[in-house]
Structures are given as C-alpha cells and as structure tokens.
Amino acid sequence: MSQAQKQPVQLSLTTKITQAGEVETFDFDTAGELLLKDGQIFLRYTETIGEQQTQVRFKFEAAAVHLHRSGDGQTKLVFRPE
C-alpha cells in the first residue's frame, strides 16, 4: 500500500440551493485537505450550515470530477465535460 501525501488547504465557498423557485446562498470559509493517494487527487472538507455538518469529498480525474457528500444523507455526483 502506498503512502498518501496530504496538504492542508483553506477554502472559500459559496453554495446556492434553489428549491421551489427560491434561492438560498451560503458563504463560508473552512479548512480542508488536498490528498494525493495512489496517483489520485482528492479534496475533502467539512461543510457546516447551521447545525448540520456534511463531509464533502471531490475526486479529480482526467475526464471527470466525482463529488461525494455524506451527512444526514448521501449524494454522489459525477461531472463530465460532455
């Protein structure tokens, strides 16, 4: 098993949630971690909105970005250029 390389990062994020025609915007700064493991690049951090904490992890690949969010529930999304 290979050793992971970790780098602390500081993130400034804006999250916009649109539901039933209404938009909520949340701005926050948080610490995170950039991780290189087995040739894969990950970004992970904890998103806090009110009392709710959500663990967020991005996995960066040449042809896609994977987003995994886990807290009260789980969300998995894959973003591709096409």
PEZINOR-V507264 format. One line per field, one symbol per residue. phi: phi as a letter, one per 20 degrees, with the letter a starting at -180 (. if undefined). burial: # if it has 16 or more other C-alpha atoms within 10 Angstrom, else .. Layout:
BEGIN
phi = ???
burial = ???
END
This chain:
BEGIN
phi = .eeeddcfcdddccddddblmddddcdbdbebbecdblmddcccadedcmeedceccdcdcfdacddcdcafbcccccdcge
burial = ...............................#####.....######......#.####.......###.............
END
